[in-house]
């Protein structure tokens, strides 16, 4: 008997201060990476799908973003620019 399936993993890449397009509040936006992996006997082997999103911590809106934008935001957050510097806008991934 072979046991196989999928398993989901969530990675928080960065937290940025941006203005949410839905609620209009300048709030922390969490950049996340969702990975679905194929598992065999409960051991994750390889990724089946990956998607990147940004979620407003004020209203909870979650929107898909481009991989390049998510990676650039992660690099920018690692540099930790001072609050009040030029705020960036995010590009959503086409559905």
Order of alpha helices (4+ residues) and beta strands (2+ residues): beta-beta-beta-beta-alpha
